[in-house]
């Protein structure tokens, strides 16, 4: 699907959903590797902002980038 002003909010929501899914998926993979006795931590962060009233932080990892790429690819295929 081509990204237009009409479907732009859906596209952003799609990317955020896949960003979160990719982040959580990578964390799960890290926990499985840790249970196997190995150590792997490629997390960068926390990345975010703090404006006294509201603070949002996300730990970005390779799964986050893969999630965004997969979300963009799937949205274009719809």
Phi and psi restraints in degrees (range 20) as a CNS / XPLOR table:
assign (resid 1 and name C) (resid 2 and name N)
       (resid 2 and name CA) (resid 2 and name C) 1.0 -78.6 20.0 2
assign (resid 2 and name N) (resid 2 and name CA)
       (resid 2 and name C) (resid 3 and name N) 1.0 139.3 20.0 2
assign (resid 2 and name C) (resid 3 and name N)
       (resid 3 and name CA) (resid 3 and name C) 1.0 -81.9 20.0 2
assign (resid 3 and name N) (resid 3 and name CA)
       (resid 3 and name C) (resid 4 and name N) 1.0 118.9 20.0 2
assign (resid 3 and name C) (resid 4 and name N)
       (resid 4 and name CA) (resid 4 and name C) 1.0 -126.3 20.0 2
assign (resid 4 and name N) (resid 4 and name CA)
       (resid 4 and name C) (resid 5 and name N) 1.0 174.8 20.0 2
assign (resid 4 and name C) (resid 5 and name N)
       (resid 5 and name CA) (resid 5 and name C) 1.0 -66.2 20.0 2
assign (resid 5 and name N) (resid 5 and name CA)
       (resid 5 and name C) (resid 6 and name N) 1.0 -25.7 20.0 2
assign (resid 5 and name C) (resid 6 and name N)
       (resid 6 and name CA) (resid 6 and name C) 1.0 -71.0 20.0 2
assign (resid 6 and name N) (resid 6 and name CA)
       (resid 6 and name C) (resid 7 and name N) 1.0 -39.6 20.0 2
assign (resid 6 and name C) (resid 7 and name N)
       (resid 7 and name CA) (resid 7 and name C) 1.0 -107.2 20.0 2
assign (resid 7 and name N) (resid 7 and name CA)
       (resid 7 and name C) (resid 8 and name N) 1.0 11.4 20.0 2
assign (resid 7 and name C) (resid 8 and name N)
       (resid 8 and name CA) (resid 8 and name C) 1.0 -60.7 20.0 2
assign (resid 8 and name N) (resid 8 and name CA)
       (resid 8 and name C) (resid 9 and name N) 1.0 -44.2 20.0 2
assign (resid 8 and name C) (resid 9 and name N)
       (resid 9 and name CA) (resid 9 and name C) 1.0 -60.4 20.0 2
assign (resid 9 and name N) (resid 9 and name CA)
       (resid 9 and name C) (resid 10 and name N) 1.0 -37.3 20.0 2
assign (resid 9 and name C) (resid 10 and name N)
       (resid 10 and name CA) (resid 10 and name C) 1.0 -65.8 20.0 2
assign (resid 10 and name N) (resid 10 and name CA)
       (resid 10 and name C) (resid 11 and name N) 1.0 -38.1 20.0 2
assign (resid 10 and name C) (resid 11 and name N)
       (resid 11 and name CA) (resid 11 and name C) 1.0 -63.5 20.0 2
assign (resid 11 and name N) (resid 11 and name CA)
       (resid 11 and name C) (resid 12 and name N) 1.0 -46.3 20.0 2
assign (resid 11 and name C) (resid 12 and name N)
       (resid 12 and name CA) (resid 12 and name C) 1.0 -63.1 20.0 2
assign (resid 12 and name N) (resid 12 and name CA)
       (resid 12 and name C) (resid 13 and name N) 1.0 -43.4 20.0 2
assign (resid 12 and name C) (resid 13 and name N)
       (resid 13 and name CA) (resid 13 and name C) 1.0 -60.9 20.0 2
assign (resid 13 and name N) (resid 13 and name CA)
       (resid 13 and name C) (resid 14 and name N) 1.0 -39.8 20.0 2
assign (resid 13 and name C) (resid 14 and name N)
       (resid 14 and name CA) (resid 14 and name C) 1.0 -62.6 20.0 2
assign (resid 14 and name N) (resid 14 and name CA)
       (resid 14 and name C) (resid 15 and name N) 1.0 -45.5 20.0 2
assign (resid 14 and name C) (resid 15 and name N)
       (resid 15 and name CA) (resid 15 and name C) 1.0 -65.0 20.0 2
assign (resid 15 and name N) (resid 15 and name CA)
       (resid 15 and name C) (resid 16 and name N) 1.0 -41.6 20.0 2
assign (resid 15 and name C) (resid 16 and name N)
       (resid 16 and name CA) (resid 16 and name C) 1.0 -64.2 20.0 2
assign (resid 16 and name N) (resid 16 and name CA)
       (resid 16 and name C) (resid 17 and name N) 1.0 -41.8 20.0 2
assign (resid 16 and name C) (resid 17 and name N)
       (resid 17 and name CA) (resid 17 and name C) 1.0 -61.3 20.0 2
assign (resid 17 and name N) (resid 17 and name CA)
       (resid 17 and name C) (resid 18 and name N) 1.0 -44.7 20.0 2
assign (resid 17 and name C) (resid 18 and name N)
       (resid 18 and name CA) (resid 18 and name C) 1.0 -73.8 20.0 2
assign (resid 18 and name N) (resid 18 and name CA)
       (resid 18 and name C) (resid 19 and name N) 1.0 -29.8 20.0 2
assign (resid 18 and name C) (resid 19 and name N)
       (resid 19 and name CA) (resid 19 and name C) 1.0 -61.3 20.0 2
assign (resid 19 and name N) (resid 19 and name CA)
       (resid 19 and name C) (resid 20 and name N) 1.0 -47.8 20.0 2
assign (resid 19 and name C) (resid 20 and name N)
       (resid 20 and name CA) (resid 20 and name C) 1.0 -65.9 20.0 2
assign (resid 20 and name N) (resid 20 and name CA)
       (resid 20 and name C) (resid 21 and name N) 1.0 -43.4 20.0 2
assign (resid 20 and name C) (resid 21 and name N)
       (resid 21 and name CA) (resid 21 and name C) 1.0 -62.7 20.0 2
assign (resid 21 and name N) (resid 21 and name CA)
       (resid 21 and name C) (resid 22 and name N) 1.0 -41.2 20.0 2
assign (resid 21 and name C) (resid 22 and name N)
       (resid 22 and name CA) (resid 22 and name C) 1.0 -65.7 20.0 2
assign (resid 22 and name N) (resid 22 and name CA)
       (resid 22 and name C) (resid 23 and name N) 1.0 -40.5 20.0 2
assign (resid 22 and name C) (resid 23 and name N)
       (resid 23 and name CA) (resid 23 and name C) 1.0 -62.9 20.0 2
assign (resid 23 and name N) (resid 23 and name CA)
       (resid 23 and name C) (resid 24 and name N) 1.0 -47.6 20.0 2
assign (resid 23 and name C) (resid 24 and name N)
       (resid 24 and name CA) (resid 24 and name C) 1.0 -66.8 20.0 2
assign (resid 24 and name N) (resid 24 and name CA)
       (resid 24 and name C) (resid 25 and name N) 1.0 -38.7 20.0 2
assign (resid 24 and name C) (resid 25 and name N)
       (resid 25 and name CA) (resid 25 and name C) 1.0 -61.3 20.0 2
assign (resid 25 and name N) (resid 25 and name CA)
       (resid 25 and name C) (resid 26 and name N) 1.0 -42.9 20.0 2
assign (resid 25 and name C) (resid 26 and name N)
       (resid 26 and name CA) (resid 26 and name C) 1.0 -66.3 20.0 2
assign (resid 26 and name N) (resid 26 and name CA)
       (resid 26 and name C) (resid 27 and name N) 1.0 -39.0 20.0 2
assign (resid 26 and name C) (resid 27 and name N)
       (resid 27 and name CA) (resid 27 and name C) 1.0 -61.3 20.0 2
assign (resid 27 and name N) (resid 27 and name CA)
       (resid 27 and name C) (resid 28 and name N) 1.0 -39.7 20.0 2
assign (resid 27 and name C) (resid 28 and name N)
       (resid 28 and name CA) (resid 28 and name C) 1.0 -63.6 20.0 2
assign (resid 28 and name N) (resid 28 and name CA)
       (resid 28 and name C) (resid 29 and name N) 1.0 -43.3 20.0 2
assign (resid 28 and name C) (resid 29 and name N)
       (resid 29 and name CA) (resid 29 and name C) 1.0 -61.9 20.0 2
assign (resid 29 and name N) (resid 29 and name CA)
       (resid 29 and name C) (resid 30 and name N) 1.0 -42.6 20.0 2
assign (resid 29 and name C) (resid 30 and name N)
       (resid 30 and name CA) (resid 30 and name C) 1.0 -61.5 20.0 2
assign (resid 30 and name N) (resid 30 and name CA)
       (resid 30 and name C) (resid 31 and name N) 1.0 -39.7 20.0 2
assign (resid 30 and name C) (resid 31 and name N)
       (resid 31 and name CA) (resid 31 and name C) 1.0 -66.9 20.0 2
assign (resid 31 and name N) (resid 31 and name CA)
       (resid 31 and name C) (resid 32 and name N) 1.0 -38.3 20.0 2
assign (resid 31 and name C) (resid 32 and name N)
       (resid 32 and name CA) (resid 32 and name C) 1.0 -64.8 20.0 2
assign (resid 32 and name N) (resid 32 and name CA)
       (resid 32 and name C) (resid 33 and name N) 1.0 -42.9 20.0 2
assign (resid 32 and name C) (resid 33 and name N)
       (resid 33 and name CA) (resid 33 and name C) 1.0 -65.4 20.0 2
assign (resid 33 and name N) (resid 33 and name CA)
       (resid 33 and name C) (resid 34 and name N) 1.0 -38.8 20.0 2
assign (resid 33 and name C) (resid 34 and name N)
       (resid 34 and name CA) (resid 34 and name C) 1.0 -64.9 20.0 2
assign (resid 34 and name N) (resid 34 and name CA)
       (resid 34 and name C) (resid 35 and name N) 1.0 -38.3 20.0 2
assign (resid 34 and name C) (resid 35 and name N)
       (resid 35 and name CA) (resid 35 and name C) 1.0 -66.6 20.0 2
assign (resid 35 and name N) (resid 35 and name CA)
       (resid 35 and name C) (resid 36 and name N) 1.0 -26.3 20.0 2
assign (resid 35 and name C) (resid 36 and name N)
       (resid 36 and name CA) (resid 36 and name C) 1.0 -79.4 20.0 2
assign (resid 36 and name N) (resid 36 and name CA)
       (resid 36 and name C) (resid 37 and name N) 1.0 -5.3 20.0 2
assign (resid 36 and name C) (resid 37 and name N)
       (resid 37 and name CA) (resid 37 and name C) 1.0 98.3 20.0 2
assign (resid 37 and name N) (resid 37 and name CA)
       (resid 37 and name C) (resid 38 and name N) 1.0 6.4 20.0 2
assign (resid 37 and name C) (resid 38 and name N)
       (resid 38 and name CA) (resid 38 and name C) 1.0 -105.6 20.0 2
assign (resid 38 and name N) (resid 38 and name CA)
       (resid 38 and name C) (resid 39 and name N) 1.0 163.3 20.0 2
assign (resid 38 and name C) (resid 39 and name N)
       (resid 39 and name CA) (resid 39 and name C) 1.0 -123.8 20.0 2
assign (resid 39 and name N) (resid 39 and name CA)
       (resid 39 and name C) (resid 40 and name N) 1.0 124.2 20.0 2
assign (resid 39 and name C) (resid 40 and name N)
       (resid 40 and name CA) (resid 40 and name C) 1.0 -141.9 20.0 2
assign (resid 40 and name N) (resid 40 and name CA)
       (resid 40 and name C) (resid 41 and name N) 1.0 120.1 20.0 2
assign (resid 40 and name C) (resid 41 and name N)
       (resid 41 and name CA) (resid 41 and name C) 1.0 -140.6 20.0 2
assign (resid 41 and name N) (resid 41 and name CA)
       (resid 41 and name C) (resid 42 and name N) 1.0 104.4 20.0 2
assign (resid 41 and name C) (resid 42 and name N)
       (resid 42 and name CA) (resid 42 and name C) 1.0 -111.6 20.0 2
assign (resid 42 and name N) (resid 42 and name CA)
       (resid 42 and name C) (resid 43 and name N) 1.0 21.0 20.0 2
assign (resid 42 and name C) (resid 43 and name N)
       (resid 43 and name CA) (resid 43 and name C) 1.0 -77.6 20.0 2
assign (resid 43 and name N) (resid 43 and name CA)
       (resid 43 and name C) (resid 44 and name N) 1.0 133.6 20.0 2
assign (resid 43 and name C) (resid 44 and name N)
       (resid 44 and name CA) (resid 44 and name C) 1.0 -112.0 20.0 2
assign (resid 44 and name N) (resid 44 and name CA)
       (resid 44 and name C) (resid 45 and name N) 1.0 129.3 20.0 2
assign (resid 44 and name C) (resid 45 and name N)
       (resid 45 and name CA) (resid 45 and name C) 1.0 145.7 20.0 2
assign (resid 45 and name N) (resid 45 and name CA)
       (resid 45 and name C) (resid 46 and name N) 1.0 -170.9 20.0 2
assign (resid 45 and name C) (resid 46 and name N)
       (resid 46 and name CA) (resid 46 and name C) 1.0 -77.2 20.0 2
assign (resid 46 and name N) (resid 46 and name CA)
       (resid 46 and name C) (resid 47 and name N) 1.0 145.9 20.0 2
assign (resid 46 and name C) (resid 47 and name N)
       (resid 47 and name CA) (resid 47 and name C) 1.0 -111.2 20.0 2
assign (resid 47 and name N) (resid 47 and name CA)
       (resid 47 and name C) (resid 48 and name N) 1.0 131.3 20.0 2
assign (resid 47 and name C) (resid 48 and name N)
       (resid 48 and name CA) (resid 48 and name C) 1.0 171.3 20.0 2
assign (resid 48 and name N) (resid 48 and name CA)
       (resid 48 and name C) (resid 49 and name N) 1.0 -156.5 20.0 2
assign (resid 48 and name C) (resid 49 and name N)
       (resid 49 and name CA) (resid 49 and name C) 1.0 -147.2 20.0 2
assign (resid 49 and name N) (resid 49 and name CA)
       (resid 49 and name C) (resid 50 and name N) 1.0 158.7 20.0 2
assign (resid 49 and name C) (resid 50 and name N)
       (resid 50 and name CA) (resid 50 and name C) 1.0 -139.0 20.0 2
assign (resid 50 and name N) (resid 50 and name CA)
       (resid 50 and name C) (resid 51 and name N) 1.0 118.6 20.0 2
assign (resid 50 and name C) (resid 51 and name N)
       (resid 51 and name CA) (resid 51 and name C) 1.0 -122.0 20.0 2
assign (resid 51 and name N) (resid 51 and name CA)
       (resid 51 and name C) (resid 52 and name N) 1.0 49.2 20.0 2
assign (resid 51 and name C) (resid 52 and name N)
       (resid 52 and name CA) (resid 52 and name C) 1.0 61.9 20.0 2
assign (resid 52 and name N) (resid 52 and name CA)
       (resid 52 and name C) (resid 53 and name N) 1.0 -48.6 20.0 2
assign (resid 52 and name C) (resid 53 and name N)
       (resid 53 and name CA) (resid 53 and name C) 1.0 -89.4 20.0 2
assign (resid 53 and name N) (resid 53 and name CA)
       (resid 53 and name C) (resid 54 and name N) 1.0 -34.6 20.0 2
assign (resid 53 and name C) (resid 54 and name N)
       (resid 54 and name CA) (resid 54 and name C) 1.0 -133.6 20.0 2
assign (resid 54 and name N) (resid 54 and name CA)
       (resid 54 and name C) (resid 55 and name N) 1.0 134.2 20.0 2
assign (resid 54 and name C) (resid 55 and name N)
       (resid 55 and name CA) (resid 55 and name C) 1.0 -131.8 20.0 2
assign (resid 55 and name N) (resid 55 and name CA)
       (resid 55 and name C) (resid 56 and name N) 1.0 126.8 20.0 2
assign (resid 55 and name C) (resid 56 and name N)
       (resid 56 and name CA) (resid 56 and name C) 1.0 -128.0 20.0 2
assign (resid 56 and name N) (resid 56 and name CA)
       (resid 56 and name C) (resid 57 and name N) 1.0 124.6 20.0 2
assign (resid 56 and name C) (resid 57 and name N)
       (resid 57 and name CA) (resid 57 and name C) 1.0 -133.1 20.0 2
assign (resid 57 and name N) (resid 57 and name CA)
       (resid 57 and name C) (resid 58 and name N) 1.0 140.3 20.0 2
assign (resid 57 and name C) (resid 58 and name N)
       (resid 58 and name CA) (resid 58 and name C) 1.0 -132.5 20.0 2
assign (resid 58 and name N) (resid 58 and name CA)
       (resid 58 and name C) (resid 59 and name N) 1.0 136.1 20.0 2
assign (resid 58 and name C) (resid 59 and name N)
       (resid 59 and name CA) (resid 59 and name C) 1.0 -88.6 20.0 2
assign (resid 59 and name N) (resid 59 and name CA)
       (resid 59 and name C) (resid 60 and name N) 1.0 113.0 20.0 2
assign (resid 59 and name C) (resid 60 and name N)
       (resid 60 and name CA) (resid 60 and name C) 1.0 -88.3 20.0 2
assign (resid 60 and name N) (resid 60 and name CA)
       (resid 60 and name C) (resid 61 and name N) 1.0 139.3 20.0 2
assign (resid 60 and name C) (resid 61 and name N)
       (resid 61 and name CA) (resid 61 and name C) 1.0 -144.2 20.0 2
assign (resid 61 and name N) (resid 61 and name CA)
       (resid 61 and name C) (resid 62 and name N) 1.0 177.6 20.0 2
assign (resid 61 and name C) (resid 62 and name N)
       (resid 62 and name CA) (resid 62 and name C) 1.0 -58.0 20.0 2
assign (resid 62 and name N) (resid 62 and name CA)
       (resid 62 and name C) (resid 63 and name N) 1.0 -29.9 20.0 2
assign (resid 62 and name C) (resid 63 and name N)
       (resid 63 and name CA) (resid 63 and name C) 1.0 -64.7 20.0 2
assign (resid 63 and name N) (resid 63 and name CA)
       (resid 63 and name C) (resid 64 and name N) 1.0 -32.2 20.0 2
assign (resid 63 and name C) (resid 64 and name N)
       (resid 64 and name CA) (resid 64 and name C) 1.0 -62.8 20.0 2
assign (resid 64 and name N) (resid 64 and name CA)
       (resid 64 and name C) (resid 65 and name N) 1.0 -47.3 20.0 2
assign (resid 64 and name C) (resid 65 and name N)
       (resid 65 and name CA) (resid 65 and name C) 1.0 -66.0 20.0 2
assign (resid 65 and name N) (resid 65 and name CA)
       (resid 65 and name C) (resid 66 and name N) 1.0 -41.1 20.0 2
assign (resid 65 and name C) (resid 66 and name N)
       (resid 66 and name CA) (resid 66 and name C) 1.0 -64.4 20.0 2
assign (resid 66 and name N) (resid 66 and name CA)
       (resid 66 and name C) (resid 67 and name N) 1.0 -36.8 20.0 2
assign (resid 66 and name C) (resid 67 and name N)
       (resid 67 and name CA) (resid 67 and name C) 1.0 -64.2 20.0 2
assign (resid 67 and name N) (resid 67 and name CA)
       (resid 67 and name C) (resid 68 and name N) 1.0 -44.0 20.0 2
assign (resid 67 and name C) (resid 68 and name N)
       (resid 68 and name CA) (resid 68 and name C) 1.0 -63.6 20.0 2
assign (resid 68 and name N) (resid 68 and name CA)
       (resid 68 and name C) (resid 69 and name N) 1.0 -42.8 20.0 2
assign (resid 68 and name C) (resid 69 and name N)
       (resid 69 and name CA) (resid 69 and name C) 1.0 -63.7 20.0 2
assign (resid 69 and name N) (resid 69 and name CA)
       (resid 69 and name C) (resid 70 and name N) 1.0 -43.0 20.0 2
assign (resid 69 and name C) (resid 70 and name N)
       (resid 70 and name CA) (resid 70 and name C) 1.0 -66.2 20.0 2
assign (resid 70 and name N) (resid 70 and name CA)
       (resid 70 and name C) (resid 71 and name N) 1.0 -41.0 20.0 2
assign (resid 70 and name C) (resid 71 and name N)
       (resid 71 and name CA) (resid 71 and name C) 1.0 -61.9 20.0 2
assign (resid 71 and name N) (resid 71 and name CA)
       (resid 71 and name C) (resid 72 and name N) 1.0 -43.8 20.0 2
assign (resid 71 and name C) (resid 72 and name N)
       (resid 72 and name CA) (resid 72 and name C) 1.0 -63.3 20.0 2
assign (resid 72 and name N) (resid 72 and name CA)
       (resid 72 and name C) (resid 73 and name N) 1.0 -44.0 20.0 2
assign (resid 72 and name C) (resid 73 and name N)
       (resid 73 and name CA) (resid 73 and name C) 1.0 -62.8 20.0 2
assign (resid 73 and name N) (resid 73 and name CA)
       (resid 73 and name C) (resid 74 and name N) 1.0 -46.3 20.0 2
assign (resid 73 and name C) (resid 74 and name N)
       (resid 74 and name CA) (resid 74 and name C) 1.0 -67.4 20.0 2
assign (resid 74 and name N) (resid 74 and name CA)
       (resid 74 and name C) (resid 75 and name N) 1.0 -36.0 20.0 2
assign (resid 74 and name C) (resid 75 and name N)
       (resid 75 and name CA) (resid 75 and name C) 1.0 -65.4 20.0 2
assign (resid 75 and name N) (resid 75 and name CA)
       (resid 75 and name C) (resid 76 and name N) 1.0 -38.9 20.0 2
assign (resid 75 and name C) (resid 76 and name N)
       (resid 76 and name CA) (resid 76 and name C) 1.0 -67.7 20.0 2
assign (resid 76 and name N) (resid 76 and name CA)
       (resid 76 and name C) (resid 77 and name N) 1.0 -29.0 20.0 2
assign (resid 76 and name C) (resid 77 and name N)
       (resid 77 and name CA) (resid 77 and name C) 1.0 -79.0 20.0 2
assign (resid 77 and name N) (resid 77 and name CA)
       (resid 77 and name C) (resid 78 and name N) 1.0 -19.7 20.0 2
